[in-house]
């Protein structure tokens, strides 16, 4: 049976790997969303820009798109 220290090291290593993978996925999603919004394109999941509700694995997501001038 592995020691507590070995288990802890494995868990921390696995957790760190999963965090890195999650960061890459989130980054790719944000880049894709930004490109779609800048290009005023529509998401493949929707038939139009007015359709804004998507069910993913039992979780309902609502997407809101609007143009807004940002002061700088």
Secondary structure, DSSP 8 states (H G I E B T S, - for coil): ---HHHHHHHHHHHHHHHHHHHHHHHHHHHHHHHHHHHTT---TT-SSSS--EEEETTEEEE----------
